[in-house]
Amino acid sequence: MLLSAIVRTVDFCIRHVWGVIVLALFLAATSGAYAVHHFAIDTNVNNLISRDLPWRQRELDYQAAFPLSTQLILVVVDAPTPEEASAAARALASNLSTKPNVFLSVQEEGGGSFFNQNRFLFLPTEQVERSTSALAGAAPIIRVLVKDPSLTGLVQVLSYGLEGVKVGRITLDELAKPFAAASETLENNAAAQPHSFSWDALLQGNAQPSGQRRLIAVVPVLSAGKLEPGLKATDAIRRSAADLHLASKFRANIRLTGPVPISDEEFASIQKGLSLNSIVTGTIVLIILWAALRSLRLVFAVVITLAIGLIVTAGLGLFVVGPLNPISLAFAILFIGLSADFAVQFSLRYRAQQYLSSDLREALLEAAERVGVPLTLAAAAAAVGFLSFTPTAYTGLAQLGKIAGCGMIVAYFFTFTLLPALVRVAHPPGELKPVGQPALAPVDHFLERRRILVISLTVILLASGIPALLHLQFDFNPLHLQRENSEAISTLRQLSKDPALGLNSAQILARSHDDAVAIANKLAALPEVAETRTIWSLIPADQDKKLPLIRNADRALGSALSVVPRASVNDAENVEALRRGAESLTTAAGTADGQGAKAAKRLAQDLTQLAVATPEERASATQGFIIPLKMDLADLREALKAQKVERASLPENLVRDWVSQDGQERVDALPKGNLNNDETMHSFATAVLVAEPRATGQPIENLEWAKTMIYALIEAAAGASAAIAILLWIALRRFRDVLLTLVPLMAAALATLEICALTSFELNYANIIAFPVLLGVGVAFKIYYITAWRKGETDFLQSALTRAVFFSAVLTGTAFGSLGLSGNPGLSSMGKLLALSLACTLASAVLFQPALMGRPRVRDSKITRMT
């Protein structure tokens, strides 16, 4: 009945070709319009996993409590000196704050008036004591610099230092560092390379990279439905930086990272080169189709069928699943690969029959009769294989399964309707010789005579590779599927090395203050945890000891900081001061050869050269010292006005980061050890979850991602195998024939995994789709052979069937393999594993399955071998 229905359908379509073609075009136009109107992409990678899982619920609860945490752009401002970094960050933050239509929130991390005023309070008590004591002792120097911010004043400060060397309070070597810094500033300015002298790095020892870096947390207004929803905001940030001339004024460089730029960069990398790759791949596919069909008219019919089928599948897929995701986007490649297989199988069978009968209608009907059952069974099995992923918690793969399953139905439908109609219209020329590969006859004979040897070698090879599966590597960290040299990822990796930033922390929602304290204390006791933080971490410790020290420094420096600057110094005075300073340095260095003496001689030479330079050059050198000095003095005045910090005095924007609107408090646990080491982070996440099952955060998510996807793969593979086995049993009605179909399929899957393990090829959330594809393509190939074998066919490698299977595999492999050239690591790994699994599937179908089947039980005399 099924075969009769297929033949009647084909007959109807070739008798009403224009009606079929018009209907197909109407379906394509309708589906295309729907797809264009409803096309959307969910760029949130976390939505690839079901929201119903307990760990996802914890993640969503945290995001609901702190919604801005997932919509963040972290602007990293780097500059050669702390002063320049601070000035650039303040200027940029201030500018961005004036654009509420682009940015919901702009906040300097560890900056702003709160941290500037209370910076001493957040230092250890011993360091506060040292810093305030040093500042009080430097009151005479600070007075000079405030009163005379010129080269003359700078030389006077220099003389104070040299006077200390004379009386033995300090050694010349101890002045080597400030002398060298001053020389570097003068020499760079002389070379027309503006350079600033860092008073902060000199007095506070703040010369670490973190001291030359400032962070701005920006929450943008996202463009919903766009492939890069944060592009408008990131462009605005870069434009502001350019308009403010941060590079020329402060020698500052900005970099962007955080959830929004990382997501945008991923999809931008997917788009990059997509047009060129599509053109190249399409051209190669056309060449392969011509090589398989040897008729441009047949190629035309197949291409039009594939194009219309793809458009209809796109519309149907968007109707079924809604917005696509990074995984379900691959439906197009899957459809082209598998739909091309159906079309090639039908077309090559038509060519084989046309050689036997020159009548086009008869050849099409005979082709439908010969491939009707195997293609039906293959399409059903492939659809079942894809749909088996629907019940799993891996939502991304489940969506792909739904669309691909629908695509199999669409491809099957058009193979027996539109394709025959288009072939009838194209009317390709008749065949002059049989369709097959007679040159492969010796291989056929070898497989028949040595089938036991082939089976044994295959089993031995597969068995010997099983131990390697213990070393199969999984990497389900989404960040590892980004380009390492991309700005967002490279910046995040650099920042992750700084434990103080807590970018790899675990978060827990505490119901109350007491709950937060209890959680923090419990986690702090874990050996895997470096420290814990709550909102109370913003309340500095030992304030009663620190505040008196700050008050004393304020009293000691009060008069010095409030001195009225003198009138501007004329250039002649500056020249005289420079010569006097050079002479003092030369005298102090004498004939010594130590580090301090060398630095003094170098600085003396620089001062001498500046004295004979132009007034403009001296003015430029002055700015290199005075501008950062004014910044530091302004910051110092603010820091000496510190007040006791209490919970009630914390700024609202800081409180919002730690306490939700419904009163839940956030607890952060920071990992100990190498933060970029996967084993370290795995141990940290496991320990935190055991101690506090409510934990979430990136380390927890990475751990749970791996568990979820491995379970989903096992669940779907088991379900698909069972469903396909049942389907095959219904169709084949022999348990042995079902095994002859499934065993080669399992052998291909096992070989794929073993090769991955032996080559250290990591499985990830993107390339894991190779396995449902292997099921879909693999079961189709195996069904073709088992149904032909049951009809009594032999010598498969010589047949048109293997020619069709081979070119189908090459077509699909080309489509998949093109992904391997992508600049996006996730797509690239997907393409490579798809190509590998397809190669294993082809080898299993063409070489292993014929040997496994052996001679057919019966030979149907009515079946004409396709040689």
N, C-alpha and C positions, 0 to 999 in steps of 0.2 A: 504493500500500500504506500509506504514512504517513497520507495523508488518510483513507483508509478506517478505519484504526486509531483515529484521533482521533474520527471521527464515531461509531464503535461505542462508544468509551469514554464519550463524552457521552451517548449513548443509554442505556447501562448505568446511568450515574449518575442520570439523571432518572427511570429506572424503579425505582431502589433508593435513593431520596433519603435515607431515615433511616439506612440502613446506611452510606452515604458520610459523612453528617454525624457519626454516632457514631464512625466510624473516624477522621475528621479531629479530633474532640474528643479522642479517645484519644491521637493523635499529639501534639496540642498539650499535653495534660496531661503526657505522658511527657517531651516536649522541655522544657517549662517547668520541671518538677521537676529535670531534669538541669542546666538553665541556672542555676537558683537555687543548686543544690548546688555547682556547679563554677565559678560566676562569679568571676572574678578579673581584676585589671588590673595590668599591669606598668607602674609609674609611672616607670621609668627611661627617659628619652628616648633615651639612648645605645643602648639595645637595639633601636631602630628600624632600626639598621644591622647588617648581617651581622657576626658575630663572626669570620668567616673572612678578612676583609680584612687585609692586612698592618698597616695603621695601627691597626685595631681590636685586632689581636693585641698591638701595642706598648702600647696603652692598657690592655688587660686585664692584661698582664704588670706594668705599673706599679701597677694597682689591687691585684693579687695581692701585690705586694711591700709596698704601703702601703694595706691594705684600709680603713683608717679615713678616707682622703682623700675618699671619695664618700659618707660617712655623717655629714657634719659640719653642725652648727649653729653659726654664728658669732654670738655675742651681742655687740652693740655698746652700750657704756655711755657715754653722753654726760652731762656735767655742766658747769656754768659755770666751775669751777676744776679744775686737775689734782688737788688734794687730795680734792675731793669725788668726782671720777671714780674715783680709786684706791680710796677708802674704799668706794664703792658696789660696785665690781667685786670687791673682796676679800670683802665681805660676801656677795654673790651667789654667787661661786665656792665659798666655804666652805659655804654652804647647799646648793648643788646637789651637792656632793661627798658629802653625807650620804644621797643617794638612789641607791644602786647598782642598784636594780631599775628605774630610769628612765634613768640615765646611766652609760655604760660608762667615760667619761673626761671630766674637767673640767680645763681648763688655761688659766691666764691667759697670753695671748700677750704676750711681752715683759715679763711680770710674774712674780710668785712670788719666793721667797726668793733664787733664783739671780740673777735680773736685778736685784733690789733691792740685793743685796749688791755686785754687780759693775757697777753702772750707770756709774760713772766710767770703768771700763776700756773700755767700748764707745764712749766719746766720742773725738774726735780729740785728739791729745796737746796741741795748743795750747789747746783748750778746757778740758782737764783742768787745765792750768797756770793758766789764768785763773780757773777756778772755785775751785780749791783755794786760790789766792792770795787771792781775794776772801773766801772763808770764813775764812781765817786772820786777815785784817784785820778781819773782823766779830766776832772773838772777844769783845770787850767788850760789844757789843750782844747777842750770843747769851747771854752770861753774865747780863745784866740780864733778858732774856726768860725764861730758865730759872728764875732765882731769883724773879722777880716777874711771873708770868703774869696780870697784871691791867691795868686802865686806867692805874693809876699807873706800872707798868712800861712800858707803851706810850708814855705821855707822856715818860718819861725817855729812851726811844730816840729820840723825836722831838726832844728837846732836844739829843741828840748830833748829829743832822743839822743843826740850826740853828746849833750851835756851829761846825760845819765851815764853814758859810756865812760866819760872822763872821770866821774866820781865813783865809778864802780858799781852803780845800782843795776846796771844791765850790761851785757856783753854785746860786742858788735855782731857776733853770729846770731844773736837773738833778733837782731833787726834785719837779718838777711831776707826774710820773707816779705815784710812790707817794702823794703828797698826794691826787691825784684818785681813786686806787683806795681810799684810806681813806675819803674823802668818800662815794664810792658805797656802800661797805659801811654806813656810818653812816646815810645817807639811806634806804637800802632797809629797814634794820632799824627805823628810825623810822616808816616807812610800813607796818609789819607785814608786810614781805616779806623773810623771812630771807635773808641774803646773807653770804657768807664772803669774807674777805680772803685772796688767794692769795700766800703768802710765796714759794712756788716760782716763780710767774710773775714776781714782783718780783726775786728774787735770781738765778734761773737764766735769765730771759728766756723761760720756757716758756709763752708765751701763744698759741701757734698752736692751731688746732682739733685737731690730732693730739695735742697735749698735754692737751687736755680730753676725750680719748676713750680708753677702754680696751676691749680685746677679750678675750673669753673663748671658747675653742674647746671645744665640747661635742660629744661623740659619744653619741648617744642609743640607747636600745633601741627599734628600729623595730617597728611593728605590721605584720607581714607580711600581705599580701593586702588591706590597707585602702587606700581611695582616697587617704587622707592618712596614710601610715604614721608620720609624725613628729608628728602632732597631739597625742598624749599628752605627748610631751616638751616641745613648745613651750608647751602649756598649763601644764605644771608650771613652766617657767621664768617665765612671766608671773605665775603664782600666787605663786611665791617672791618675785619682785620686789615684789608688792603686800604680801605678809606682812611683808617686811623694811622696808616704808615707805621705799623708796629715793627716791621722789619728794619726800616731806616732809622726810626726814632729810638727804638729800644733794643735793636738787634734781636728781636723776639721772633720765634717761630711757633706756629700753632699746629696742633694735630688733634684729630677728632676720633674718639672711640666711644664705647658704650653700646647698649642694646640697639639703638636706632641706627647709628652708622654701620655697625656690624651687619645688621639685617639688610640695609640698603646696599652695602658693598657686595654681599652674596648675590643678590639678584642682578646687580649691575654686571658682575662677572659672568652670570649666566647669559645676559643679553649680549655681552661683548663678543663680537665676531660671529654672532648667531646667523646673521644674514649671509655672510661669506661661507660659513660652514654649511648652511642649508643649500646654497647654490652648488657648492662642490659636491656635497653628498647626493643632491638630486641628480646632478650630471652623471655621477658614478652609477647610481641606481638605474638611470635610463640606459647606460651602456651595458649593465648586467642584464637588464630585461631584454635588450636586443640580442645579446649573446645567447640568452636562454630561448627566446622565441624566434629569432632570425626573421622577423617581419615587423617593419615599422608600423604597419596597420594594426597588428596585434598589440604592439607596445602601446600605441595610441589608445586602444580599447581598454587595456589594463590600467594605464595611468589615469584615464578619466574615471574609471570605476573606483580606483583608490582615492582619488581626490574627492569625489562626491561622497564616498563612504566616510572619509575622514571628517568632512564638514558635518555630516549628519551625526556622527559619533560625538563630535564636539558639542553640538547643540543638545543632544540627548544626555551627555555626561553632565553638562552644566545644569540641566533640568533635574537630574537625579541627585547630584551631590552638592550643588551650589558652588561657592567659590572654590577654585582649585588650590592646591598646595604644592610645595616643592617636589613632592613625590608624584602626585597625580598628574603633574605637568608632563610626565613621561608617557602618558597614554598615547600621544601622537606617534611616537616611535614604535610603541608596541603594536598599534593598529597597522601602521605601514608594513611592519615586519610580518605579522601574521596574516593580514589581508592579502599581502603580496603572495604569501605561500598558497592560500586558497586559489587566487587568480592564476598563478603559475601552474598549479596542479591541473586546473581545468583547461587552461590554454594548451599545455603540452599534450594532455590527453586528446584534445581536439586536433592538434597537429598530427598526432599518431594515427588517429582515425581518418583524418583527411587524406593521408597517404594511401589508406586502404580503400577509401571511397571519396571520389572527387566531388560529391554532392555536399555543399556546405551545410544545409539543414540536417541531413542525415548524420554528418560528422559531429555536429553540435549535440544532437539528441543522443548519439552513441557515447559521446564524451560524458554527458550528464548521467547516463545509465551506468557508466563504468566508475565515475568518481562520486556519484550521489551519496551512496552509503558511507564510504570512508570519510568524505568531507563532512557529512552530517555528524558522524560519530566524533571526528576530530574537533569540530566546532563546539559540540556539546561538552566534550571532555575539557577543552581549553577554557570554556566559559565557567565550568564547574571549578576548575583549578583556580581561576582568578577570583571567583566569588567566594571561595573557601576562606579568603582573608577578611571577608566582611565582618564576621563575628569577633575578630581579634581586637585587642586594645590598641593596636597600632593603627590609629585612625588614618594616617597618611596612606598606608598600604591598603587599608580597607577601601578608601575612596578610589584608589587606583584599580583595585579589584572590581569594584562596581562598574567603573567606566570601561575597563578592558572587557569585562563580561558582556556588557551591552555592545561593545565594539565587535565582539565575535559574532553576535547575532546579526549586526548590521553587515559585516563582511560576508557572512554566509548568505544572507538574503540577496545582496547585490551580485554575488558570484553566480547565482542561478537565475538572475533576472536582468539586471542592467548589462552585465558583461556579455551574455549571449546576444543581446540586442545590438550592442555596439559592434561585436564581431560581425554580425549580419550586415550592419551598415558599412563597416570598413571593408568587408569582403576581401580578406587576405588571399594571396595567390595560393595555389595548391602546392602540396609537398612533393618534391622530386625524389626524396630518399627517406628511408625509415628514420624515425626519431629515436636515438639511443646512443650508446657508447660501446660499440663492438670491441674497441681496443682494450676494454676492461674484462674481456672474457677470461683471460688467464687468472685474474684475481677471483672471479666467480668460481672457477674450477678449483682454485686453491682452497677457498672457504668451504667448498662442498667436500673436498677430499680430506681436509685437515681441520674439520670443524671442532673436533675434540681438543686438538692442540690450541686452536684460537680461544676456545672457551676456557681452557685450563690456564693459558697465559694471562688472559684477562682477569680471572679470579685471583691468580697469584699476585699480579700487579696491584689489584685493588686491596687485597688482604695485607700486602706488605706496607701499604700506605696508611692503614688504619691507625697505627701508633702515632703517626704524625698529627692526627686530629686532636691529640691532647695538647698540642702546641698551637692550635688554631687561635688566631688573635682577633679580639673584638675591640673596636674603638668607637664608642657611642657618644663621645664628646662632640657636640655640634661645632664647637670652635675649631676643632681639628680639620673640619671640612671647608675651612676658609683658606684663602691664599695667605701663606705665612708672611709674604712681603707686602701685603695690603696694609695701608696706614692704620686702620682700626684694629686689626689683629696684632700687628707688630707692636703698636703702642700699648695695647692691653697686656701683652706678654711682658713688656718692660715694666709696666706699672704693677703687675702681679708679683714681681720680685720684691716689692716693697711691702713687708708684712704690715706696716702701720696703716696702709690704705684699706686693708681688709677686703680686697676684691674677691677672694676665694673663701669668704666666711660662710658659715651656716647660720640661718636665722630661725628663731623660735618666737612665736607669738605667746606672750604671757598674759594671763587674764587680769593680773593686778601687779602692784609694785612688789608685794611680798612674794608672789609667784616668780616675778622676774629675778629677784635677788636669789631665790632658792635655785632656779635654773642656772643662773650665772655661776653660783658657787659650785654646783654639782659638775658642770662642764669644765670649769677651771681646774678641777682635780684630775681630769683625764690627761694621761701622758701625751696624747696626740694633739692636745689643745694648747696653744701658746698663751692666749688670754681671752677673756670674755669682756663684752662691753654692753652697757645699757645706757639709758639717758642719764643715769647718775654718773657715768664716766665723764660727762661734761661739767661736773662739779669738781674743780681742782682740789686735790688733797693738800693738807697742811697750810691752808690759807692763813691761819692765825700766825704762822711763822713767816710766811712769805710777804704778807702785806706790810709788816713793820720794816722789813728789809727794803721794800720798794719805796716806802715813805722816806726812809733815811736817804736813799739815793735821790729822791725828788728834792729833798731839802738841800742836799749837797750840790745838786746841779741846777736848782731853780734859778739862781741868779745868773749862772753861766748861760742857760738856755734862753734867758729873757734879755740878754744884752742887745742893745740897738746896734746893727751893723754900721760901720763907718762908711763914709762916702767912697765912691769908687776910686780905686788906686790907678794912677796913671801908668802907662807902659814903661816909662823910664824906671820907676820904682820896682816894677816887676823884673826888669832886666838886671838891675843892681842886686836884687834879692837872689835871683838865680845864680849869678856869678859868686855871690857870697856863699850860697849853699853848696855849690860845686867845690869851692875852696875848702870848706869845712869837711866835706866828705873825703876829699883827697888827703887832707891832713889826718883825719881819723883812721883811714885805711893804712897810711904809711907804707911800709915795705912788707906788711903782712900778706900772707897768701891763703888765708882761710876763706870759708864760705862768705862770712860777713864782709871781709875786706874786698872780695871780688864783686859782691853786690854793690858796695859803696862806690867802688871805682866805676862800675857800669852806670850807676845813677848819676855820678858826678859828670861823666861824659855826656849823658842825656841832657842834664841841666845846662851844660855849656852850649850844646848844640841848639837848645831851645832859646838861649839868651841871644844868639846871633840870627835866629829865624825871624820871620816877618811878624808883625803885631797880630795879624789874623791867625797865624799858627799858634801863637801864645794864647790867644783868646779861645781857640779850639781846645788846646790842652787844659786850660782852666776849666772849661765846661766838663771835661772828662772826670775831673775831681769834684767839682762843686755841685753839679746836678745830683749825683747820688748822695752827696753829703747832706744836701737839703732834704732829700727824701728820708734819710735815716734819722735826721734830727727831728723831723715832723713825726715819724713813727715813735721815736723815743719820748717825745713830749706826751704823746697819747698813751704810751705804755706805762708811764710813771703816774698816770691818773687812774690806775686800776682800782676797782671796787670789789668788794666781796661778792662772789658769784653764788647765787642760790637758785633753787629750782624755779622759783617764781620770776627770777630776773633773766632766765634764758630766753633768747629771741624766739619768736613764734616759728620762724622758718626752720630752726634747729629742732624745736619740739616736734614739729610735724614729721620730721624724719624718724622719730623714735616712739611717738605715741600716736595711735590712730584716733580717729574722731570718736569712736565708741569706748576709748579708754584702754585699749590693749597696748601693752608695751613690747617693744622689739628687743630681743636679746641676740647679740652677735657672738659667735664663737670663731676665733681665728685659728687656722691650722698651724702646726709646728713642723719645721723641716723645709725641704725643697718644695716650694709651692707649684712648680711646673712639672713635678714628677707624678705620674699617674698613680703609682703604687702608694705614694705618700697620701695623696688626696683620697684614694680608695679606703685606706686604713682610717683616715680621719673621718670620712663620711660614715663608715661602718660603726666606729666607736661612738660618734655623736648620736646616731640613730638608736643604738642599744641603750644609751643613757637617757636620751630624750626623743621618743618616737614622734613627737610633734615637729621635729626639725625639717626645714626645707633649705633652699639655697642651691647654688650651682654645683657644689660637690655632691650633694644629696641627689640632685636631679640626674647628674651623669651616672651615678650608681644605679638609680632606679630605671633610667633609660635602657641600660644594658640588660637588666633583668626582664623588663617588659618586652623588649624586642626579641630577645632570644626565646622567651616563652611563646610570643606570637608566632615566630617562625616555626617552632616545633608544633604548636597547636594547628597552624594552618597547613603545614606539610602533612600531618597525620590526617586532618580532616579532608584535605584534597585527595590524598592517596586512597582513603576509604571511599569517598564519593566517586572518584574515577573508577575504582575497582568495581563498585556496584554498577555503575553505568556500563562498563565493559562486560560485566557478567550478563546484564540484561541483553546486550547486543550480541555477544559472542557465545554465550551459553556453554562455555567450556572453561573450567577453572585453569586448565593448563594454558589455554590461549590468553587468558587474563594475565597469568604470570609471564608469559612470553612477551606481553606488551609492557608490563610494569617493571620487570627485572632490568631490562636495558635502560629504562628511565631512571631507576634507582642507581644503577651503575654510573650513569652520567653525572648524577647529583653527587655521588660519593667521590668520583674522580675530580670533580670541580672543587670540592671542599679539601681534598687531599693536596691538590696542587696549590691551593691558597695557603694551606698550612706549611708546605715545604718551601714556598717562596716568600713566606712571611707577609703575605698579602692580607691586610686587615679588612674584616667585615665591618661595615658601618651602616647608619640608618638610611643612607642613599643607595649603596650598591646591593643591599639585601634584596632589592626587588628582582635581582637576577634569578632568584629561585622560583617565584611564581611564573616568571617568563620561561624558565627551563621546563616547568610543568606544562605550560601552555603549548610551547613549540615542540617540546620533546614528545608529549603524548600524541600530538598530531602526526609527527614523523613515524612513530611506532605503529600507530593505527593504520597508516597507509600500507606499511609492510605486512602487518598481520592479516589485513583483509585481502591483500593481493595473494598472500601465501595460502590463505584458506580457499581461494579460488583455483589454486593449483599452479600459480605462477612461480617461476624459478629464475635463476640467473639475474638477480636484481640489479647488480652493478651495471649490467649492459642495458638495462631497461630505461624507458622514458620516465619511469617512476623515480629512479635514483637521480636522473638528470633534473627532474623537477625539485626533488628534495635538496639536491646540491645547490641549485641556483636560488631556491628559497632561503637556504641557510646563508648563502653569500649575500643575498639582498638584506636579510635581517641583520647579518653580521656587519654589513656596511653601515646600516642605519645606527646600530648600537655602537659600533667601533668608532664612529665619528664623534661620539661623546667623549671618548678617551683623549681627544685632542683639545677638549675644552680647557680654558684657563681656570675654571672652577674645580677645585680638588674633588668635591662631592660628585659632580657630573662626570669628571674624568674617571674616578674609581668605579662609578656605575658602568660606564662604557666598557672599561677593561674587563670587569667581571662578567658582564653580559656577553662579551665576545668570547671569553674563556668558556663560559657555560654552554654557549652555542656550539663551539668547536667540539666539546666533549659530547654534546647531544648528537651532533652529526656523525662523529666517529662511532658512537654507540649504535646509532640507527643503521649506518651503512655497512659496518664491519662486524659488530658483535651480534646484532639481532639476527641477520641471515644465518650466521653460524649456529646461533642458539636454536633457531627454528628448524634447521635441517631441511630434508626433503618434505614436500607437502604430503598430507595423508591421502588426498585424492587429487586428481587433475581433471578439471572441467574442460572437456574437449571443445566447448563453445567459446572458451576464453582464448582470444588471440594474444599471444605474447607480444608486448610492446617492445620490439627490438628494432 
